[in-house]
Amino acid sequence: MASLRLGPLLRYVDGSSATVWVEASRPATAEVRCADGSGGAARTFQIAGHHYALIPVTGLAPGTVTPYEVLFDGAQVWPLPDSPFPPSAIHTPVDDHDTVRVAFGSCRWASPPAGEKDPVGPDALDTLAARIAGDPGGERPDVLLLLGDQVYADEVSKATRQWLEARRGLHEPPGAEVADYEEYTHLYYESWLDPEVRWLLSTVPSCMIFDDHDVIDDWNTSEAWVADMRATPWWRERVLSGLMSYWVHQHLGNLSPDSLAEDPLYEAVRATPDGTDALRAFAARADADPASVRWSYRRDFGRTRLLMVDSRAARVLDEKNRSMLDPAEWDWLREQTRDGQPPNGRQALNGHAADEHTPDEPGTYEPGAYDHLLIGTSLPWLLPNLVHDAETWNAAMCRGERGERWARRGENLRRAADLEHWAAFPSSFDALAELIAEAGSGPQAPATVCVLSGDVHHAYIAEPVWREGLPGPDSRVVQLTCSPVHNSIPAYIKVGFRFGWSGVGRAIGRRFARHGRVTPPPVDWRKTGGPWFGNQLMTLTLSGRSARLRLDHAREERGGGARLRTIAESQLSQDAEPKPNPPGA
């Protein structure tokens, strides 16, 4: 009889349907049965000896809370016997999504086993789970956005290091880093079998995107970096395994049932007894030609639109033409901010040509279809001013603005200091500013445009102002950065980030810009909240044209245990007509 190895994860949810992801110990028919009689079933598919299913659940009613069970071949495998948690349930939104709560963060290093001291402090997802479980009828996110570094392939825990050593030894590269698909599955077990997180992901829908540590630190930093890695013997297996495991564990659940039904790769994997070769071939294509696939996707939650953007695999790395996104990806992103366009274009790893358009969600959209635009990108668009200027200067050096000697130094510094955010792709930084200004302009502009990011192991709020003479948006525009969910940051880097926001740091940054002959960006910006350090989550509550932000920290309690404590709240917009930004700087 099949047993439940991993999951269930509640992924996509709308007013009448949902998807639930599971891994079984052997081939089985996986079924979800809901308390109201709704449900669905799917046969498992096989990848590298593992058996997965993404179960479509239909027949749900809008605005309901429906407990569910998971069965394999008719035998119940979830909830677990003697579970201390309330029943997992599917919370369907009402048709108009009057209020949407979006919680987000990034960078979650796996929590240690129960009873061991946590070296990086309480896990924000663990504490969120405890809060929801303790008050099942209370406030909970409608969706959890995990903005990268869901697993750390290159920074494993002590327990995983011991497991790797027992499996293959650590003498040969990549040593104490994951090397293949099987080792990736171990990372997901370690992270998602955490009891609190397992229950949380079974009852709160989630959207995910990768960042560098899901594959390796500074993944796709530069053209020279890619050339060096491709010459490394162990790299090909690592990157293909990373993309394959991401597709299975994270990406599939980002898609709607309609999109899944039209996905050729998903169909091919399910149609064969073993889909490993098909998935591996597509992963190889994705690595060799990033422009041939798309990992970005769109979700609409009533009148809130989320555009989750791949800011890792879609890069153009030619030093003279660096871009955070390839041209087709930019076209897709622009289309999704405009009204009346199909929600999804080229699908990730599905074989569609770049100019084909396959809907990710049913329906068409009229002008003014959304009140809030969320742009999810693992890497912050707006950084501390000094860090931004250092990255644009470095990009100029690597481009050869000061000669070959500076270019070599620049490449070494780029890798050593992780200078590879939006600021390190100056034309893309400017293009995103232009896109935001366009999306946020006009009489039917959204109330807010929020760029949601993580990566930098601290949290802050920053607000741009378009320079004089340039068209700026009518919407309120904010950069909301929240990281880590469960990790740490050295004290000297904390000092560096604080200094980066300071007036002195800004002045030093201007000197970098002058030396690099850097053209000023179209926006200036200031920090309006933070920086905050610690394990944390941000939550946006969106109701009508109102947007409210809250930042919660995971704090240890006297006498043991931990809980989320609110340390900052702010009103981003009221339920009224949007007001234009102040004049440019």
Secondary structure, 3 states (H helix, E strand, C coil): CCCEEEEEEEEEECCCEEEEEEEECCCCEEEEEECCCCEEEEECEEECCEEEEEEEEECCCCCCEEEEEEEECCEEEECCCCCCCCCCEEECCCCCCCEEEEEEECCECCCCCCCCCCCCCCCHHHHHHHHHHHCCCCCCCCEEEECCCCCCCCCCCHHHHHHHHHHHCCCCCCCCCCCCHHHHHHHHHHHHCCHHHHHHHHHCCEEECCCHHHCCCCCCCCHHHHHHHHCCCCHHHHHHHHHHHHHHHHHHHHCCHHHHHCCHHHHHHHHCCCCHHHHHHHHHHHHHCHHHCCCCEEEEECCEEEEEECCCCCCECCCCCCECCCHHHHHHHHHHHCCCCCCCCCCCCCCCCCCCCCCCCCCCCCCCCCCEEEEEECCCCCCCHHHHHHHHHHHHHHHCCCCHHHHHHHHHHHHHHCCCCHHHCHHHHHHHHHHHHHHCCCCCCCCEEEEEECCCCCEEEEEEEECCCCCCCCCEEEEEECCCCECCCCHHHHHHHHHHHCHHHHHHHHHHHHHCCCCCCCEEEEEEEEEECCCEEEEEEEECCEEEEEEEEEEECCCCCEEEEEEEEEEEECCCCCCCCCCCC
